[in-house]
Amino acid sequence: MRTLIQALKTKELRKKILFVLFIIIIYRIGSFIPTPGVDYTVVQKCLTTLQGSQENFIGLVNLFSGGAMLQLSIFALGVMPYITASIVVQLLRVVIPRFEALHKEGQSGEAKLTQYTRYLTIGLAVLQSTTILVTARSGALFNYACSQVIPDGSVWNLIVMVLIMTGGTGLIMWMAELITDKGIGQGMSVLIFMSICSGFLPQLWEIGWGTNGTDGDWAKFAIVVSVLVVILIFVDFVELCQRRIPVQYTRRMIGRKMYGGSSTYLPLKINMSGVIPPIFASSILAIPTLIAQFGKSDQSWVKWINSNLANTTSIWYIALYALMIVFFCFFYTEITFNPDETADNMKQYGGFIPGIRAGNATSRYLSYVMNRLNTVGAVYLLFVALIPTVLIMALGLNTQLPFGGTTILIIAGVGLDTLRQAKAQTEQFQYAGFLFENTDHKEG
């Protein structure tokens, strides 16, 4: 709160904050504008039959779009295509040497990878919008609770709707880059944060208030809020924790100048993979459920999937969800953090870890430390991801909780990162005590 007050007192930062709020308002307005060709009245009736959120791919897309996907608005895809494209480009660095070479080139290479990410985002937007429209037209998007969402099912009408949704994704990507360049925080993360919060508080209030204030339970509401606050504090604490490995740089003579001789540290986070493992696990477990929607309900395999994989409280779902989170925690960290590359860079600039030989020994030591950190990080992700399931089973809630493991991690991570950037920019304009302690700066 103190950082926000100081930022609002500074003219430059106040303009950035107002600019971010302006972009957020435009983003939220676009989330309620229906795509031409959609029967908005029928869509609203379909939404009343669906309660709670879903921890699957459809639920994640709807979560990241702020509920715009199930409303079939022009921003129905939200930021999900860009997130998927960014993850795919990072994974392709292991497979395609060209991408790895661009990553090592520095700023110019990263700009080229960003360009590839944008192209892939548009391609994924076309694919995802087509899938959403086809499933909405067949009724599978709303669990066959209603039909005739798209009255005109002609090919030309579907092509126009796909182009409009794809254009909406491109506009979201542009607005996110504007926030990054002219505002505070990382643009895409800020939009994700606002999308989650837009549906988070109303669903949380619904637990206590219920339908028209009749079937709510304020005791359960108090328990859920208390657990949420405790988890957020715990997540903030873990996300700020670091394993600092000391690094010593030797002195080197370059020309007539002496360089080096300093001591620093290599910060390693406990949760290096972020929210990627829960997202990947939920998306993969949602694939059988989506396939089962196109089968007959009386078939044995469809019944098994609906009772075990479509139910987030079943033993099969919890076991597979936990195994996938652990796997992707190690897998994604192995891709994003390369001990050999880090050891080579340290050796190139004359750095070494005290007590560890430079080169292969340093690489093996970093791998050993990362494996231990990943073990703790996997347990931490399992705890946060399974808390909603435990609450549903313990409190007997009929609907899904308004928050899941992915939601909590995003809210805490984006909030901390944005606050950190705001504090850093605020300190650039604070001169009190810069020259003399307890002395205010006076111009002139």
Secondary structure, 3 states (H helix, E strand, C coil): CHHHHHHHHCHHHHHHHHHHHHHHHHHHHHCCCECCCCCHHHHHHHHHHCCCCCCCHHHHHHHHCCCCCCCCECCCCCCHHHHHHHHHHHHHHHHCHHHHHHHHCCHHHHHHHHHHHHHHHHHHHHHHHHHHHHHHHHCHHHCCCCCCCCCCCCHHHHHHHHHHHHHHHHHHHHHHHHHHHHCCCCHHHHHHHHHHHHHHHHHHHHHHHCCCCCCCCHHHHHHHHHHHHHHHHHHHHHHHCEEEEEEEECCEEECCEEECCCEEEEEEECCCCCCHHHHHHHHHHHHHHHHHCCCCCCCHHHHHHHHHCCCCCCHHHHHHHHHHHHHHHHHHHHHHCCHHHHHHHHHHCCEECCCCCCCHHHHHHHHHHHHHHHHHHHHHHHHHHHHHHHHHHHHCCCCCCCCCHHHHHHHHHHHHHHHHHHHHHHHCCCCCCCCCCCCCCCCC
